[in-house]
Every structure is written in structure tokens, then in C-alpha cells.
């Protein structure tokens, strides 16, 4: 399956807050981190289950909108707006996904809280 389609389905599972479906897209060696600091958010499926289980449980309005997607072989980079994030924040994120064997092996994020969507543009 193509990388863009996998990430599209991965994000759909995120928006559904379907934990098992979401985890099903992850490589057994999945890691997630903040890009700039390299702070590890979770490592491995069981750690991801805890982190995303909490996030999905606490954030009933959680929803990601992809503004733009760039695909280069097994790397997918997205510009995203995440609404209903922790404490009901709206976040602009750059997400970098690396796939291996049709699974998301690594996810890195640059995240900034935004107060208004006016400063976010969509290329057409």
C-alpha cells in the first residue's frame, strides 16, 4: 500500500479515536517524539496504547485536519491543525512519519499552539 494512503487511514483512525485501529497501523518498534527536543512521547506499541488511550479518553473533541501532505517514498510530512488537543487547545503541527513494511515506525512532531486559525493558510 502506498505511504500516503496508509497515513490517511492512520489519521482517520486517530479522528475516530479508535485506539485498536490506530495502533494497528504502528510498526512493533514504533516511536514518537518531539522533533526539536527529541523528547520521546512513547516507544513501542504498549507505551503508545497508554499515551494515546489517555489522549483519546480525555479529549472527546480531538480532531486532526490535514492541510498539506508531502510524500517521498516511505516518508510522509503533513501540516496539520489539531483541535481539542490537551486542555482543548488548537495546535498547528508538522508531522513527519516514517514507514517500514507498510507500518508507521516513527512519528516526529513540531507543535505550536494557535489562538486563531487566521495565521494558517492552505495552499491551493
Beta strands, then each sheet from edge to edge (+ up, - down):
strand 1: 26-34
strand 2: 40-43
strand 3: 63-72
strand 4: 75-85
strand 5: 89-100
strand 6: 103-114
sheet 1: 2+ 1- 6- 5+ 4- 3+
end
